[in-house]
């Protein structure tokens, strides 16, 4: 195992090896967290022979430090807020409401952009594998899992190329299984573990989803 991934698709191929127990089954759906999770999830879905969809999640960033997540929202009106970070950052109620309103509008835009007229894949009674390119605070993944639980899958699996050492404990109350290629002790950010960590474009997301639909 390498200490860094060449890019997201290479990370997806390596992650798929850790999910081999789900290969070739007809009850598995892979759900990507856009945008960065889509190239990873595409490779996972191809390797497992599973269908691919997106679960749109938006991080609620602290106003003066947007990269720091104080919570997240997801499709299905899922909402998660880390009160400790809100208090630590001194975020006022009005500022919090503005961030939530902005991210809800962006979530709706991306739902339409990525899926168009296609309905979400039905995951009721199925194994749902949630994939992203990595994890930082866990707020985004937690909101995604909470949203997904309302769709009544038989099992929720979180699958990541890289995450902090204590990452499983951050989401264990809302997921059934946690799969991760690397959990390094010294963790400063997801991009630290990729040679190519350029932003994934909306066009790339749509292209990969279209390719996955055609393959299915």
C-alpha positions as CSV (number, residue, x, y, z in Angstrom):
1,X,0.0,0.0,0.0
2,X,1.3,3.4,-1.0
3,X,1.4,6.3,1.5
4,X,-0.3,8.6,-1.1
5,X,-2.6,8.0,-4.1
6,X,-1.9,9.1,-7.6
7,X,-5.4,10.6,-8.0
8,X,-9.0,9.9,-7.0
9,X,-9.6,7.2,-9.5
10,X,-6.4,5.3,-8.4
11,X,-7.7,5.7,-4.8
12,X,-11.0,4.2,-5.9
13,X,-9.3,1.2,-7.4
14,X,-7.4,0.5,-4.3
15,X,-10.5,1.1,-2.1
16,X,-12.4,-1.4,-4.2
17,X,-10.0,-4.2,-3.2
18,X,-11.0,-3.6,0.4
19,X,-14.7,-4.1,-0.6
20,X,-14.3,-7.3,-2.5
21,X,-16.9,-9.0,-0.2
22,X,-19.5,-7.0,-2.0
23,X,-18.4,-7.8,-5.6
24,X,-20.9,-9.4,-8.0
25,X,-23.9,-9.1,-5.6
26,X,-27.2,-7.8,-6.9
27,X,-28.1,-6.0,-3.7
28,X,-25.4,-3.3,-3.6
29,X,-25.6,0.4,-4.6
30,X,-22.6,2.7,-4.5
31,X,-23.4,6.3,-3.5
32,X,-20.8,9.0,-4.1
33,X,-20.5,12.3,-2.2
34,X,-20.0,14.9,-4.9
35,X,-17.9,16.2,-6.2
36,X,-14.6,14.6,-5.0
37,X,-16.2,11.3,-4.1
38,X,-17.5,10.6,-7.6
39,X,-14.3,9.6,-9.3
40,X,-13.5,7.3,-6.3
41,X,-17.0,5.8,-6.3
42,X,-17.0,5.3,-10.1
43,X,-14.0,3.0,-9.8
44,X,-15.6,1.2,-6.8
45,X,-18.9,0.7,-8.6
46,X,-17.1,-0.6,-11.7
47,X,-15.0,-3.1,-9.7
48,X,-18.0,-4.4,-7.7
49,X,-20.4,-4.5,-10.7
50,X,-22.7,-2.2,-8.7
51,X,-24.9,0.7,-9.7
52,X,-23.8,4.2,-9.0
53,X,-25.6,7.3,-7.8
54,X,-24.9,10.5,-5.9
55,X,-26.0,11.6,-2.5
56,X,-25.6,15.3,-2.4
57,X,-24.2,16.7,0.8
58,X,-23.1,20.3,1.6
59,X,-20.7,21.1,4.4
60,X,-21.7,24.0,6.7
61,X,-18.4,25.9,6.9
62,X,-17.6,28.4,9.7
63,X,-18.0,31.9,8.1
64,X,-14.5,33.1,8.8
65,X,-12.9,29.7,8.2
66,X,-15.0,27.9,5.5
67,X,-12.8,24.8,5.4
68,X,-13.7,24.1,9.0
69,X,-17.1,22.2,9.1
70,X,-19.5,23.1,11.8
71,X,-22.1,20.7,10.4
72,X,-23.6,19.5,7.1
73,X,-26.9,19.1,5.3
74,X,-27.8,16.3,2.8
75,X,-30.6,15.2,0.4
76,X,-33.7,14.3,2.3
77,X,-33.5,17.2,4.7
78,X,-30.8,15.6,6.8
79,X,-29.1,18.1,9.1
80,X,-26.2,17.8,11.4
81,X,-24.7,20.5,13.6
82,X,-21.6,20.2,15.8
83,X,-22.5,22.6,18.6
84,X,-18.9,22.4,20.0
85,X,-17.4,23.9,16.8
86,X,-20.2,26.5,16.6
87,X,-19.4,27.6,20.2
88,X,-15.6,27.4,19.7
89,X,-15.8,29.6,16.5
90,X,-18.3,32.0,18.1
91,X,-20.8,31.7,15.2
92,X,-23.8,34.0,15.7
93,X,-27.3,32.6,15.0
94,X,-27.8,35.0,12.0
95,X,-24.5,33.9,10.5
96,X,-25.4,30.3,10.9
97,X,-28.8,30.7,9.3
98,X,-27.2,32.5,6.3
99,X,-24.7,29.6,5.8
100,X,-27.6,27.1,6.0
101,X,-29.7,29.0,3.5
102,X,-26.8,29.4,1.1
103,X,-25.9,25.7,1.2
104,X,-29.5,24.5,0.9
105,X,-29.8,26.5,-2.4
106,X,-26.5,25.0,-3.6
107,X,-27.7,21.5,-2.6
108,X,-30.8,21.9,-4.7
109,X,-28.8,23.2,-7.7
110,X,-26.5,20.2,-7.6
111,X,-29.3,17.7,-7.3
112,X,-30.8,19.1,-10.5
113,X,-27.4,19.5,-12.2
114,X,-26.1,16.0,-11.5
115,X,-29.2,13.9,-11.7
116,X,-31.4,15.9,-14.1
117,X,-34.8,14.2,-14.4
118,X,-33.4,10.9,-13.1
119,X,-34.9,9.8,-9.8
120,X,-32.6,8.7,-7.0
121,X,-31.8,5.0,-7.0
122,X,-33.9,3.0,-4.6
123,X,-31.8,1.6,-1.8
124,X,-34.5,0.2,0.4
125,X,-33.4,-3.3,1.6
126,X,-30.1,-2.9,-0.2
127,X,-26.5,-2.5,0.9
128,X,-25.6,1.2,0.4
129,X,-21.9,2.0,0.2
130,X,-21.2,5.6,0.8
131,X,-17.9,6.8,-0.8
132,X,-15.9,10.0,-0.6
133,X,-12.3,10.9,-1.4
134,X,-11.5,11.2,2.3
135,X,-12.8,12.5,5.6
136,X,-11.8,15.4,7.9
137,X,-14.2,16.2,10.7
138,X,-16.8,13.6,9.7
139,X,-19.7,16.1,9.6
140,X,-20.4,15.6,5.9
141,X,-20.3,11.8,6.1
142,X,-22.5,11.9,9.2
143,X,-25.1,14.0,7.5
144,X,-25.0,11.7,4.4
145,X,-25.5,8.6,6.6
146,X,-28.4,10.2,8.5
147,X,-30.1,11.1,5.2
148,X,-29.6,7.7,3.8
149,X,-31.1,5.9,6.9
150,X,-34.5,7.4,5.9
151,X,-34.4,5.4,2.7
152,X,-34.2,2.1,4.8
153,X,-31.2,0.3,3.3
154,X,-30.3,-3.1,4.8
155,X,-26.8,-1.8,5.6
156,X,-24.8,1.4,5.4
157,X,-21.1,1.0,4.6
158,X,-18.8,4.0,4.7
159,X,-15.9,3.5,2.4
160,X,-12.9,5.9,2.2
161,X,-9.4,5.9,0.8
162,X,-8.1,7.9,3.8
163,X,-9.4,9.3,7.1
164,X,-8.0,10.3,10.5
165,X,-7.0,7.7,13.0
166,X,-10.2,8.2,15.1
167,X,-12.5,8.5,12.1
168,X,-14.5,5.4,12.7
169,X,-15.6,6.6,16.2
170,X,-16.9,9.9,14.7
171,X,-19.5,8.1,12.6
172,X,-20.0,4.7,14.2
173,X,-23.4,5.7,15.7
174,X,-24.9,6.2,12.2
175,X,-23.3,3.5,10.0
176,X,-23.0,-0.2,10.1
177,X,-19.5,-0.8,8.7
178,X,-16.5,1.4,8.2
179,X,-13.9,0.6,5.5
180,X,-10.8,2.7,5.0
181,X,-7.5,2.1,3.1
182,X,-5.3,4.4,5.2
183,X,-5.8,5.9,8.7
184,X,-2.5,7.8,9.3
185,X,-1.6,9.2,12.7
186,X,-0.4,12.5,11.3
187,X,-3.4,13.9,9.4
188,X,-3.6,17.6,8.3
189,X,-6.1,17.2,5.4
190,X,-7.4,14.9,2.6
191,X,-5.2,16.5,-0.1
192,X,-2.1,15.6,1.8
193,X,-2.5,12.0,0.6
194,X,-3.0,12.7,-3.1
195,X,-0.4,13.6,-5.7
196,X,-3.2,15.0,-7.9
197,X,-5.9,16.6,-5.9
198,X,-7.3,19.0,-8.4
199,X,-11.0,19.9,-7.9
200,X,-13.5,17.6,-9.6
201,X,-15.6,19.6,-12.0
202,X,-19.4,19.4,-12.4
203,X,-18.8,18.2,-16.0
204,X,-16.6,15.3,-14.8
205,X,-19.3,14.3,-12.3
206,X,-22.0,14.2,-15.0
207,X,-19.7,12.3,-17.4
208,X,-18.9,9.6,-14.8
209,X,-22.6,9.2,-13.8
210,X,-23.6,8.9,-17.4
211,X,-20.9,6.3,-18.0
212,X,-22.0,4.3,-15.0
213,X,-25.7,4.4,-16.1
214,X,-24.7,3.1,-19.5
215,X,-22.6,0.4,-18.0
216,X,-25.5,-0.7,-15.7
